[in-house]
Protein backbone atom coordinates (compact mmCIF):
# COMPACT_ATOMS: atom_id res chain seq x y z
CA UNK A 1 0.00 0.00 0.00
CA UNK A 2 1.34 3.44 -0.97
CA UNK A 3 1.23 5.68 2.07
CA UNK A 4 0.88 9.42 1.56
CA UNK A 5 -0.38 10.67 4.89
CA UNK A 6 -0.12 14.40 5.42
CA UNK A 7 -2.10 17.00 7.35
CA UNK A 8 -4.62 17.39 4.53
CA UNK A 9 -5.13 13.63 4.30
CA UNK A 10 -5.84 13.44 8.02
CA UNK A 11 -8.21 16.41 8.01
CA UNK A 12 -10.22 14.94 5.14
CA UNK A 13 -10.65 11.63 6.97
CA UNK A 14 -11.62 13.38 10.18
CA UNK A 15 -14.35 15.20 8.28
CA UNK A 16 -15.48 12.47 5.89
CA UNK A 17 -14.66 9.29 7.80
CA UNK A 18 -12.06 6.54 7.59
CA UNK A 19 -12.32 3.58 5.23
CA UNK A 20 -10.73 0.23 6.05
CA UNK A 21 -7.84 1.11 3.74
CA UNK A 22 -7.42 4.43 5.56
CA UNK A 23 -7.22 2.69 8.92
CA UNK A 24 -4.72 0.22 7.54
CA UNK A 25 -2.66 3.14 6.26
CA UNK A 26 -2.62 4.62 9.76
CA UNK A 27 -1.39 1.35 11.27
CA UNK A 28 1.29 0.97 8.58
CA UNK A 29 2.37 4.61 8.63
CA UNK A 30 6.02 5.65 8.55
CA UNK A 31 7.59 7.31 11.57
CA UNK A 32 7.20 10.77 10.02
CA UNK A 33 3.56 10.07 9.15
CA UNK A 34 2.97 8.67 12.64
CA UNK A 35 4.18 11.92 14.17
CA UNK A 36 1.52 13.79 12.16
CA UNK A 37 -1.10 11.26 13.26
CA UNK A 38 -0.12 11.61 16.92
CA UNK A 39 -0.33 15.39 16.67
CA UNK A 40 -3.79 15.12 15.11
CA UNK A 41 -4.88 12.61 17.78
CA UNK A 42 -3.82 15.00 20.54
CA UNK A 43 -5.82 17.78 18.88
CA UNK A 44 -8.93 15.60 18.69
CA UNK A 45 -8.47 14.78 22.38
CA UNK A 46 -8.05 18.47 23.23
CA UNK A 47 -11.23 19.45 21.39
CA UNK A 48 -13.28 16.75 23.11
CA UNK A 49 -11.75 16.61 26.60
CA UNK A 50 -9.45 19.61 26.94
CA UNK A 51 -5.85 19.07 27.98
CA UNK A 52 -6.95 16.79 30.78
CA UNK A 53 -6.43 13.20 31.84
CA UNK A 54 -7.54 11.23 34.87
CA UNK A 55 -6.22 8.47 37.08
CA UNK A 56 -8.22 5.44 38.08
CA UNK A 57 -7.20 2.74 40.55
CA UNK A 58 -7.44 -1.00 39.99
CA UNK A 59 -7.51 -3.82 42.51
CA UNK A 60 -7.18 -7.35 41.15
CA UNK A 61 -9.25 -9.17 43.74
CA UNK A 62 -9.36 -12.79 42.51
CA UNK A 63 -7.20 -14.89 40.19
CA UNK A 64 -8.98 -18.24 40.08
CA UNK A 65 -10.15 -18.73 36.48
CA UNK A 66 -12.34 -21.24 34.69
CA UNK A 67 -10.90 -20.31 31.26
CA UNK A 68 -7.99 -21.83 29.34
CA UNK A 69 -6.82 -18.80 27.36
CA UNK A 70 -3.47 -19.84 25.90
CA UNK A 71 -1.83 -16.42 26.49
CA UNK A 72 -2.83 -15.83 30.13
CA UNK A 73 -0.85 -16.91 33.18
CA UNK A 74 -4.04 -17.38 35.19
CA UNK A 75 -5.44 -20.02 32.82
CA UNK A 76 -7.09 -22.89 34.66
CA UNK A 77 -4.33 -25.33 33.72
CA UNK A 78 -1.50 -23.22 35.18
CA UNK A 79 -0.47 -24.81 38.48
CA UNK A 80 2.53 -22.50 38.99
CA UNK A 81 0.61 -19.65 40.64
CA UNK A 82 -1.13 -19.40 44.00
CA UNK A 83 -4.86 -18.72 43.72
CA UNK A 84 -6.51 -16.06 45.87
CA UNK A 85 -9.69 -14.09 46.52
CA UNK A 86 -9.36 -10.94 48.59
CA UNK A 87 -11.48 -10.24 51.64
CA UNK A 88 -14.18 -7.61 50.97
CA UNK A 89 -13.03 -5.41 53.84
CA UNK A 90 -9.52 -5.27 52.37
CA UNK A 91 -10.90 -4.33 48.95
CA UNK A 92 -12.94 -1.49 50.45
CA UNK A 93 -9.99 -0.29 52.54
CA UNK A 94 -7.90 -0.02 49.38
CA UNK A 95 -10.69 1.98 47.73
CA UNK A 96 -10.63 4.33 50.72
CA UNK A 97 -6.89 4.88 50.22
CA UNK A 98 -7.49 5.64 46.55
CA UNK A 99 -10.17 8.18 47.48
CA UNK A 100 -7.87 9.81 50.03
CA UNK A 101 -5.39 10.30 47.19
CA UNK A 102 -7.91 12.04 44.96
CA UNK A 103 -8.86 9.06 42.80
CA UNK A 104 -12.59 8.85 42.18
CA UNK A 105 -12.82 5.87 39.78
CA UNK A 106 -12.24 2.40 41.23
CA UNK A 107 -11.68 -0.58 38.97
CA UNK A 108 -12.63 -4.04 40.28
CA UNK A 109 -10.86 -6.66 38.20
CA UNK A 110 -10.79 -10.44 38.49
CA UNK A 111 -10.21 -13.55 36.47
CA UNK A 112 -13.37 -15.20 35.18
CA UNK A 113 -14.39 -17.18 38.23
CA UNK A 114 -17.23 -18.61 40.26
CA UNK A 115 -15.24 -18.35 43.50
CA UNK A 116 -17.42 -15.41 44.51
CA UNK A 117 -21.16 -14.92 43.93
CA UNK A 118 -23.19 -11.94 42.75
CA UNK A 119 -24.18 -10.94 46.26
CA UNK A 120 -20.58 -11.01 47.48
CA UNK A 121 -19.43 -8.68 44.69
CA UNK A 122 -22.58 -6.60 44.92
CA UNK A 123 -21.84 -5.80 48.56
CA UNK A 124 -18.33 -4.64 47.63
CA UNK A 125 -19.71 -2.49 44.80
CA UNK A 126 -22.32 -0.90 47.05
CA UNK A 127 -19.82 -0.02 49.76
CA UNK A 128 -17.48 1.64 47.26
CA UNK A 129 -20.27 3.38 45.35
CA UNK A 130 -21.58 4.77 48.63
CA UNK A 131 -18.22 6.53 48.95
CA UNK A 132 -19.20 8.50 45.84
CA UNK A 133 -16.71 6.64 43.65
CA UNK A 134 -17.33 5.47 40.09
CA UNK A 135 -17.20 1.65 40.01
CA UNK A 136 -15.81 -0.08 36.94
CA UNK A 137 -15.99 -3.88 36.57
CA UNK A 138 -13.79 -6.26 34.61
CA UNK A 139 -14.86 -9.71 35.78
CA UNK A 140 -15.70 -11.66 32.63
CA UNK A 141 -19.02 -13.25 31.72
CA UNK A 142 -21.59 -14.06 34.40
CA UNK A 143 -25.41 -14.27 34.46
CA UNK A 144 -27.61 -11.47 33.14
CA UNK A 145 -29.33 -11.27 36.53
CA UNK A 146 -25.94 -10.55 38.06
CA UNK A 147 -25.55 -7.53 35.78
CA UNK A 148 -28.78 -6.04 37.09
CA UNK A 149 -27.81 -6.76 40.68
CA UNK A 150 -24.42 -5.08 40.27
CA UNK A 151 -25.93 -2.11 38.44
CA UNK A 152 -28.40 -1.60 41.28
CA UNK A 153 -25.48 -1.79 43.70
CA UNK A 154 -23.78 1.09 41.88
CA UNK A 155 -21.57 -0.31 39.09
CA UNK A 156 -21.89 1.69 35.89
CA UNK A 157 -19.02 0.59 33.66
CA UNK A 158 -17.88 -2.80 32.43
CA UNK A 159 -14.79 -3.76 30.45
CA UNK A 160 -14.76 -6.98 28.43
CA UNK A 161 -11.84 -7.22 26.06
CA UNK A 162 -12.75 -8.98 22.83
CA UNK A 163 -9.01 -9.74 22.40
CA UNK A 164 -9.22 -10.19 18.61
CA UNK A 165 -11.88 -9.69 15.95
CA UNK A 166 -10.64 -12.74 14.04
CA UNK A 167 -13.04 -15.58 14.74
CA UNK A 168 -10.46 -18.26 14.03
CA UNK A 169 -7.75 -16.64 16.13
CA UNK A 170 -10.16 -15.91 18.99
CA UNK A 171 -11.25 -19.53 19.18
CA UNK A 172 -7.63 -20.70 19.01
CA UNK A 173 -6.57 -18.33 21.80
CA UNK A 174 -9.66 -18.96 23.98
CA UNK A 175 -10.52 -22.68 23.66
CA UNK A 176 -14.16 -23.44 24.33
CA UNK A 177 -15.39 -19.90 23.62
CA UNK A 178 -16.89 -18.26 20.54
CA UNK A 179 -16.24 -14.72 19.37
CA UNK A 180 -19.90 -14.17 18.54
CA UNK A 181 -20.88 -14.94 22.12
CA UNK A 182 -18.38 -12.44 23.48
CA UNK A 183 -19.60 -9.72 21.14
CA UNK A 184 -23.18 -10.49 22.10
CA UNK A 185 -22.25 -10.17 25.76
CA UNK A 186 -20.88 -6.70 25.11
CA UNK A 187 -24.21 -5.78 23.52
CA UNK A 188 -26.00 -7.34 26.50
CA UNK A 189 -23.98 -5.18 28.87
CA UNK A 190 -25.14 -2.11 26.96
CA UNK A 191 -28.75 -3.30 27.15
CA UNK A 192 -28.42 -3.53 30.93
CA UNK A 193 -27.33 0.09 31.17
CA UNK A 194 -23.56 -0.22 31.37
CA UNK A 195 -20.98 1.93 29.65
CA UNK A 196 -18.80 -0.62 27.89
CA UNK A 197 -15.14 -0.99 27.09
CA UNK A 198 -13.28 -3.38 24.85
CA UNK A 199 -10.17 -3.80 22.75
CA UNK A 200 -7.65 -6.26 21.33
CA UNK A 201 -4.42 -7.81 22.54
CA UNK A 202 -1.78 -6.80 20.02
CA UNK A 203 0.86 -9.31 19.01
CA UNK A 204 -0.98 -12.62 19.28
CA UNK A 205 0.59 -15.23 16.98
CA UNK A 206 -1.25 -15.23 13.66
CA UNK A 207 -2.74 -11.76 14.12
CA UNK A 208 -2.70 -9.53 11.03
CA UNK A 209 -2.92 -5.80 10.41
CA UNK A 210 -6.20 -6.46 8.60
CA UNK A 211 -7.62 -8.05 11.75
CA UNK A 212 -6.49 -5.02 13.77
CA UNK A 213 -8.43 -2.84 11.34
CA UNK A 214 -11.42 -5.09 11.99
CA UNK A 215 -10.88 -4.54 15.74
CA UNK A 216 -11.28 -0.81 15.21
CA UNK A 217 -14.41 -1.29 13.14
CA UNK A 218 -15.88 -3.67 15.72
CA UNK A 219 -15.36 -1.14 18.51
CA UNK A 220 -16.99 1.52 16.37
CA UNK A 221 -19.96 -0.78 15.71
CA UNK A 222 -20.27 -1.51 19.44
CA UNK A 223 -20.12 2.23 20.17
CA UNK A 224 -17.71 1.60 23.04
CA UNK A 225 -17.24 4.22 25.73
CA UNK A 226 -13.77 2.90 26.58
CA UNK A 227 -11.30 1.48 24.07
CA UNK A 228 -7.88 0.07 24.76
CA UNK A 229 -4.92 -1.80 23.37
CA UNK A 230 -2.52 -3.96 25.34
CA UNK A 231 0.68 -5.35 23.86
CA UNK A 232 1.23 -9.10 24.14
CA UNK A 233 3.80 -10.19 26.69
CA UNK A 234 4.29 -13.90 27.41
CA UNK A 235 3.33 -15.45 30.72
CA UNK A 236 5.09 -18.42 32.28
CA UNK A 237 3.18 -21.67 32.39
CA UNK A 238 1.30 -20.99 29.14
CA UNK A 239 1.55 -22.39 25.61
CA UNK A 240 2.78 -18.97 24.45
CA UNK A 241 5.46 -18.44 27.11
CA UNK A 242 8.28 -18.56 24.52
CA UNK A 243 6.60 -16.34 21.91
CA UNK A 244 7.99 -12.87 21.10
CA UNK A 245 6.39 -9.72 22.50
CA UNK A 246 4.10 -7.48 20.49
CA UNK A 247 5.14 -4.36 18.58
CA UNK A 248 5.03 -1.19 20.72
CA UNK A 249 5.17 1.16 17.73
CA UNK A 250 2.22 -0.59 16.10
CA UNK A 251 0.39 -0.31 19.42
CA UNK A 252 0.99 3.44 19.52
CA UNK A 253 -0.35 3.79 15.99
CA UNK A 254 -3.40 1.81 17.11
CA UNK A 255 -3.96 4.29 19.96
CA UNK A 256 -3.84 7.16 17.47
CA UNK A 257 -6.25 5.28 15.21
CA UNK A 258 -8.69 4.83 18.12
CA UNK A 259 -8.58 8.53 18.91
CA UNK A 260 -8.99 9.62 15.29
CA UNK A 261 -11.60 7.02 14.34
CA UNK A 262 -13.56 6.51 17.57
CA UNK A 263 -12.87 10.04 18.81
CA UNK A 264 -14.57 10.44 22.21
CA UNK A 265 -13.68 7.18 23.94
CA UNK A 266 -11.60 6.92 27.09
CA UNK A 267 -8.25 5.44 26.09
CA UNK A 268 -5.84 4.17 28.75
CA UNK A 269 -2.07 4.23 28.61
CA UNK A 270 -1.67 0.59 29.60
CA UNK A 271 1.19 -0.83 31.64
CA UNK A 272 2.38 -3.14 28.85
CA UNK A 273 3.80 -0.13 27.00
CA UNK A 274 5.82 0.95 30.05
CA UNK A 275 7.05 -2.60 30.53
CA UNK A 276 8.32 -2.77 26.94
CA UNK A 277 9.60 0.73 26.21
CA UNK A 278 11.18 3.64 28.03
CA UNK A 279 8.49 6.26 28.68
CA UNK A 280 6.01 3.88 27.10
CA UNK A 281 2.97 5.33 28.86
CA UNK A 282 4.07 8.89 28.10
CA UNK A 283 4.20 7.87 24.45
CA UNK A 284 0.64 6.55 24.79
CA UNK A 285 -0.54 9.95 26.01
CA UNK A 286 1.32 11.60 23.16
CA UNK A 287 -0.57 9.29 20.77
CA UNK A 288 -3.98 10.30 22.17
CA UNK A 289 -4.59 8.41 25.43
CA UNK A 290 -6.28 10.19 28.34
CA UNK A 291 -6.44 7.68 31.23
CA UNK A 292 -3.83 5.92 33.34
CA UNK A 293 -4.54 3.16 35.88
CA UNK A 294 -2.70 2.87 39.19
CA UNK A 295 -2.31 -0.69 40.45
CA UNK A 296 -3.44 -0.99 44.07
CA UNK A 297 -3.49 -4.76 44.34
CA UNK A 298 -1.74 -5.67 47.62
CA UNK A 299 1.95 -6.23 46.81
CA UNK A 300 1.94 -9.69 48.41
CA UNK A 301 -0.47 -10.90 45.69
CA UNK A 302 0.41 -8.87 42.61
CA UNK A 303 2.70 -11.41 40.98
CA UNK A 304 -0.01 -14.08 41.25
CA UNK A 305 -2.33 -11.99 39.07
CA UNK A 306 -0.20 -13.01 36.13
CA UNK A 307 -1.61 -11.44 33.00
CA UNK A 308 2.00 -11.56 31.82
CA UNK A 309 5.31 -12.29 33.55
CA UNK A 310 7.50 -9.59 35.13
CA UNK A 311 4.71 -7.03 35.11
CA UNK A 312 5.20 -3.30 35.43
CA UNK A 313 3.09 -1.96 38.30
CA UNK A 314 1.96 1.63 37.88
CA UNK A 315 2.29 3.69 41.04
CA UNK A 316 0.56 6.98 41.83
CA UNK A 317 3.72 9.10 41.64
CA UNK A 318 4.61 7.63 38.25
CA UNK A 319 1.08 8.20 36.96
CA UNK A 320 1.00 11.83 38.07
CA UNK A 321 4.45 12.58 36.68
CA UNK A 322 3.51 10.99 33.37
CA UNK A 323 0.41 13.16 33.05
CA UNK A 324 2.45 16.28 33.78
CA UNK A 325 5.17 15.30 31.32
CA UNK A 326 2.48 14.83 28.67
CA UNK A 327 1.47 18.46 29.17
CA UNK A 328 -1.87 17.46 30.63
CA UNK A 329 -3.74 18.41 33.79
CA UNK A 330 -4.97 15.73 36.19
CA UNK A 331 -8.71 15.69 36.72
CA UNK A 332 -11.32 13.14 37.76
CA UNK A 333 -13.56 11.17 35.45
CA UNK A 334 -16.63 13.06 36.67
CA UNK A 335 -14.97 16.42 36.04
CA UNK A 336 -13.78 15.29 32.62
CA UNK A 337 -17.41 14.82 31.60
CA UNK A 338 -18.67 17.87 33.51
CA UNK A 339 -20.58 15.86 36.13
C-alpha positions as CSV (number, residue, x, y, z in Angstrom):
1,X,0.0,0.0,0.0
2,X,1.3,3.4,-1.0
3,X,1.2,5.7,2.1
4,X,0.9,9.4,1.6
5,X,-0.4,10.7,4.9
6,X,-0.1,14.4,5.4
7,X,-2.1,17.0,7.3
8,X,-4.6,17.4,4.5
9,X,-5.1,13.6,4.3
10,X,-5.8,13.4,8.0
11,X,-8.2,16.4,8.0
12,X,-10.2,14.9,5.1
13,X,-10.7,11.6,7.0
14,X,-11.6,13.4,10.2
15,X,-14.3,15.2,8.3
16,X,-15.5,12.5,5.9
17,X,-14.7,9.3,7.8
18,X,-12.1,6.5,7.6
19,X,-12.3,3.6,5.2
20,X,-10.7,0.2,6.0
21,X,-7.8,1.1,3.7
22,X,-7.4,4.4,5.6
23,X,-7.2,2.7,8.9
24,X,-4.7,0.2,7.5
25,X,-2.7,3.1,6.3
26,X,-2.6,4.6,9.8
27,X,-1.4,1.4,11.3
28,X,1.3,1.0,8.6
29,X,2.4,4.6,8.6
30,X,6.0,5.7,8.5
31,X,7.6,7.3,11.6
32,X,7.2,10.8,10.0
33,X,3.6,10.1,9.2
34,X,3.0,8.7,12.6
35,X,4.2,11.9,14.2
36,X,1.5,13.8,12.2
37,X,-1.1,11.3,13.3
38,X,-0.1,11.6,16.9
39,X,-0.3,15.4,16.7
40,X,-3.8,15.1,15.1
41,X,-4.9,12.6,17.8
42,X,-3.8,15.0,20.5
43,X,-5.8,17.8,18.9
44,X,-8.9,15.6,18.7
45,X,-8.5,14.8,22.4
46,X,-8.0,18.5,23.2
47,X,-11.2,19.5,21.4
48,X,-13.3,16.8,23.1
49,X,-11.7,16.6,26.6
50,X,-9.5,19.6,26.9
51,X,-5.8,19.1,28.0
52,X,-6.9,16.8,30.8
53,X,-6.4,13.2,31.8
54,X,-7.5,11.2,34.9
55,X,-6.2,8.5,37.1
56,X,-8.2,5.4,38.1
57,X,-7.2,2.7,40.6
58,X,-7.4,-1.0,40.0
59,X,-7.5,-3.8,42.5
60,X,-7.2,-7.4,41.2
61,X,-9.2,-9.2,43.7
62,X,-9.4,-12.8,42.5
63,X,-7.2,-14.9,40.2
64,X,-9.0,-18.2,40.1
65,X,-10.1,-18.7,36.5
66,X,-12.3,-21.2,34.7
67,X,-10.9,-20.3,31.3
68,X,-8.0,-21.8,29.3
69,X,-6.8,-18.8,27.4
70,X,-3.5,-19.8,25.9
71,X,-1.8,-16.4,26.5
72,X,-2.8,-15.8,30.1
73,X,-0.8,-16.9,33.2
74,X,-4.0,-17.4,35.2
75,X,-5.4,-20.0,32.8
76,X,-7.1,-22.9,34.7
77,X,-4.3,-25.3,33.7
78,X,-1.5,-23.2,35.2
79,X,-0.5,-24.8,38.5
80,X,2.5,-22.5,39.0
81,X,0.6,-19.7,40.6
82,X,-1.1,-19.4,44.0
83,X,-4.9,-18.7,43.7
84,X,-6.5,-16.1,45.9
85,X,-9.7,-14.1,46.5
86,X,-9.4,-10.9,48.6
87,X,-11.5,-10.2,51.6
88,X,-14.2,-7.6,51.0
89,X,-13.0,-5.4,53.8
90,X,-9.5,-5.3,52.4
91,X,-10.9,-4.3,49.0
92,X,-12.9,-1.5,50.5
93,X,-10.0,-0.3,52.5
94,X,-7.9,0.0,49.4
95,X,-10.7,2.0,47.7
96,X,-10.6,4.3,50.7
97,X,-6.9,4.9,50.2
98,X,-7.5,5.6,46.6
99,X,-10.2,8.2,47.5
100,X,-7.9,9.8,50.0
101,X,-5.4,10.3,47.2
102,X,-7.9,12.0,45.0
103,X,-8.9,9.1,42.8
104,X,-12.6,8.9,42.2
105,X,-12.8,5.9,39.8
106,X,-12.2,2.4,41.2
107,X,-11.7,-0.6,39.0
108,X,-12.6,-4.0,40.3
109,X,-10.9,-6.7,38.2
110,X,-10.8,-10.4,38.5
111,X,-10.2,-13.5,36.5
112,X,-13.4,-15.2,35.2
113,X,-14.4,-17.2,38.2
114,X,-17.2,-18.6,40.3
115,X,-15.2,-18.4,43.5
116,X,-17.4,-15.4,44.5
117,X,-21.2,-14.9,43.9
118,X,-23.2,-11.9,42.7
119,X,-24.2,-10.9,46.3
120,X,-20.6,-11.0,47.5
121,X,-19.4,-8.7,44.7
122,X,-22.6,-6.6,44.9
123,X,-21.8,-5.8,48.6
124,X,-18.3,-4.6,47.6
125,X,-19.7,-2.5,44.8
126,X,-22.3,-0.9,47.1
127,X,-19.8,0.0,49.8
128,X,-17.5,1.6,47.3
129,X,-20.3,3.4,45.3
130,X,-21.6,4.8,48.6
131,X,-18.2,6.5,49.0
132,X,-19.2,8.5,45.8
133,X,-16.7,6.6,43.6
134,X,-17.3,5.5,40.1
135,X,-17.2,1.7,40.0
136,X,-15.8,-0.1,36.9
137,X,-16.0,-3.9,36.6
138,X,-13.8,-6.3,34.6
139,X,-14.9,-9.7,35.8
140,X,-15.7,-11.7,32.6
141,X,-19.0,-13.3,31.7
142,X,-21.6,-14.1,34.4
143,X,-25.4,-14.3,34.5
144,X,-27.6,-11.5,33.1
145,X,-29.3,-11.3,36.5
146,X,-25.9,-10.5,38.1
147,X,-25.6,-7.5,35.8
148,X,-28.8,-6.0,37.1
149,X,-27.8,-6.8,40.7
150,X,-24.4,-5.1,40.3
151,X,-25.9,-2.1,38.4
152,X,-28.4,-1.6,41.3
153,X,-25.5,-1.8,43.7
154,X,-23.8,1.1,41.9
155,X,-21.6,-0.3,39.1
156,X,-21.9,1.7,35.9
157,X,-19.0,0.6,33.7
158,X,-17.9,-2.8,32.4
159,X,-14.8,-3.8,30.5
160,X,-14.8,-7.0,28.4
161,X,-11.8,-7.2,26.1
162,X,-12.8,-9.0,22.8
163,X,-9.0,-9.7,22.4
164,X,-9.2,-10.2,18.6
165,X,-11.9,-9.7,15.9
166,X,-10.6,-12.7,14.0
167,X,-13.0,-15.6,14.7
168,X,-10.5,-18.3,14.0
169,X,-7.8,-16.6,16.1
170,X,-10.2,-15.9,19.0
171,X,-11.2,-19.5,19.2
172,X,-7.6,-20.7,19.0
173,X,-6.6,-18.3,21.8
174,X,-9.7,-19.0,24.0
175,X,-10.5,-22.7,23.7
176,X,-14.2,-23.4,24.3
177,X,-15.4,-19.9,23.6
178,X,-16.9,-18.3,20.5
179,X,-16.2,-14.7,19.4
180,X,-19.9,-14.2,18.5
181,X,-20.9,-14.9,22.1
182,X,-18.4,-12.4,23.5
183,X,-19.6,-9.7,21.1
184,X,-23.2,-10.5,22.1
185,X,-22.3,-10.2,25.8
186,X,-20.9,-6.7,25.1
187,X,-24.2,-5.8,23.5
188,X,-26.0,-7.3,26.5
189,X,-24.0,-5.2,28.9
190,X,-25.1,-2.1,27.0
191,X,-28.7,-3.3,27.1
192,X,-28.4,-3.5,30.9
193,X,-27.3,0.1,31.2
194,X,-23.6,-0.2,31.4
195,X,-21.0,1.9,29.7
196,X,-18.8,-0.6,27.9
197,X,-15.1,-1.0,27.1
198,X,-13.3,-3.4,24.8
199,X,-10.2,-3.8,22.7
200,X,-7.6,-6.3,21.3
201,X,-4.4,-7.8,22.5
202,X,-1.8,-6.8,20.0
203,X,0.9,-9.3,19.0
204,X,-1.0,-12.6,19.3
205,X,0.6,-15.2,17.0
206,X,-1.3,-15.2,13.7
207,X,-2.7,-11.8,14.1
208,X,-2.7,-9.5,11.0
209,X,-2.9,-5.8,10.4
210,X,-6.2,-6.5,8.6
211,X,-7.6,-8.1,11.8
212,X,-6.5,-5.0,13.8
213,X,-8.4,-2.8,11.3
214,X,-11.4,-5.1,12.0
215,X,-10.9,-4.5,15.7
216,X,-11.3,-0.8,15.2
217,X,-14.4,-1.3,13.1
218,X,-15.9,-3.7,15.7
219,X,-15.4,-1.1,18.5
220,X,-17.0,1.5,16.4
221,X,-20.0,-0.8,15.7
222,X,-20.3,-1.5,19.4
223,X,-20.1,2.2,20.2
224,X,-17.7,1.6,23.0
225,X,-17.2,4.2,25.7
226,X,-13.8,2.9,26.6
227,X,-11.3,1.5,24.1
228,X,-7.9,0.1,24.8
229,X,-4.9,-1.8,23.4
230,X,-2.5,-4.0,25.3
231,X,0.7,-5.4,23.9
232,X,1.2,-9.1,24.1
233,X,3.8,-10.2,26.7
234,X,4.3,-13.9,27.4
235,X,3.3,-15.5,30.7
236,X,5.1,-18.4,32.3
237,X,3.2,-21.7,32.4
238,X,1.3,-21.0,29.1
239,X,1.6,-22.4,25.6
240,X,2.8,-19.0,24.4
241,X,5.5,-18.4,27.1
242,X,8.3,-18.6,24.5
243,X,6.6,-16.3,21.9
244,X,8.0,-12.9,21.1
245,X,6.4,-9.7,22.5
246,X,4.1,-7.5,20.5
247,X,5.1,-4.4,18.6
248,X,5.0,-1.2,20.7
249,X,5.2,1.2,17.7
250,X,2.2,-0.6,16.1
251,X,0.4,-0.3,19.4
252,X,1.0,3.4,19.5
253,X,-0.4,3.8,16.0
254,X,-3.4,1.8,17.1
255,X,-4.0,4.3,20.0
256,X,-3.8,7.2,17.5
257,X,-6.3,5.3,15.2
258,X,-8.7,4.8,18.1
259,X,-8.6,8.5,18.9
260,X,-9.0,9.6,15.3
261,X,-11.6,7.0,14.3
262,X,-13.6,6.5,17.6
263,X,-12.9,10.0,18.8
264,X,-14.6,10.4,22.2
265,X,-13.7,7.2,23.9
266,X,-11.6,6.9,27.1
267,X,-8.2,5.4,26.1
268,X,-5.8,4.2,28.8
269,X,-2.1,4.2,28.6
270,X,-1.7,0.6,29.6
271,X,1.2,-0.8,31.6
272,X,2.4,-3.1,28.9
273,X,3.8,-0.1,27.0
274,X,5.8,0.9,30.0
275,X,7.0,-2.6,30.5
276,X,8.3,-2.8,26.9
277,X,9.6,0.7,26.2
278,X,11.2,3.6,28.0
279,X,8.5,6.3,28.7
280,X,6.0,3.9,27.1
281,X,3.0,5.3,28.9
282,X,4.1,8.9,28.1
283,X,4.2,7.9,24.5
284,X,0.6,6.5,24.8
285,X,-0.5,10.0,26.0
286,X,1.3,11.6,23.2
287,X,-0.6,9.3,20.8
288,X,-4.0,10.3,22.2
289,X,-4.6,8.4,25.4
290,X,-6.3,10.2,28.3
291,X,-6.4,7.7,31.2
292,X,-3.8,5.9,33.3
293,X,-4.5,3.2,35.9
294,X,-2.7,2.9,39.2
295,X,-2.3,-0.7,40.4
296,X,-3.4,-1.0,44.1
297,X,-3.5,-4.8,44.3
298,X,-1.7,-5.7,47.6
299,X,2.0,-6.2,46.8
300,X,1.9,-9.7,48.4
301,X,-0.5,-10.9,45.7
302,X,0.4,-8.9,42.6
303,X,2.7,-11.4,41.0
304,X,0.0,-14.1,41.3
305,X,-2.3,-12.0,39.1
306,X,-0.2,-13.0,36.1
307,X,-1.6,-11.4,33.0
308,X,2.0,-11.6,31.8
309,X,5.3,-12.3,33.6
310,X,7.5,-9.6,35.1
311,X,4.7,-7.0,35.1
312,X,5.2,-3.3,35.4
313,X,3.1,-2.0,38.3
314,X,2.0,1.6,37.9
315,X,2.3,3.7,41.0
316,X,0.6,7.0,41.8
317,X,3.7,9.1,41.6
318,X,4.6,7.6,38.2
319,X,1.1,8.2,37.0
320,X,1.0,11.8,38.1
321,X,4.5,12.6,36.7
322,X,3.5,11.0,33.4
323,X,0.4,13.2,33.0
324,X,2.5,16.3,33.8
325,X,5.2,15.3,31.3
326,X,2.5,14.8,28.7
327,X,1.5,18.5,29.2
328,X,-1.9,17.5,30.6
329,X,-3.7,18.4,33.8
330,X,-5.0,15.7,36.2
331,X,-8.7,15.7,36.7
332,X,-11.3,13.1,37.8
333,X,-13.6,11.2,35.5
334,X,-16.6,13.1,36.7
335,X,-15.0,16.4,36.0
336,X,-13.8,15.3,32.6
337,X,-17.4,14.8,31.6
338,X,-18.7,17.9,33.5
339,X,-20.6,15.9,36.1
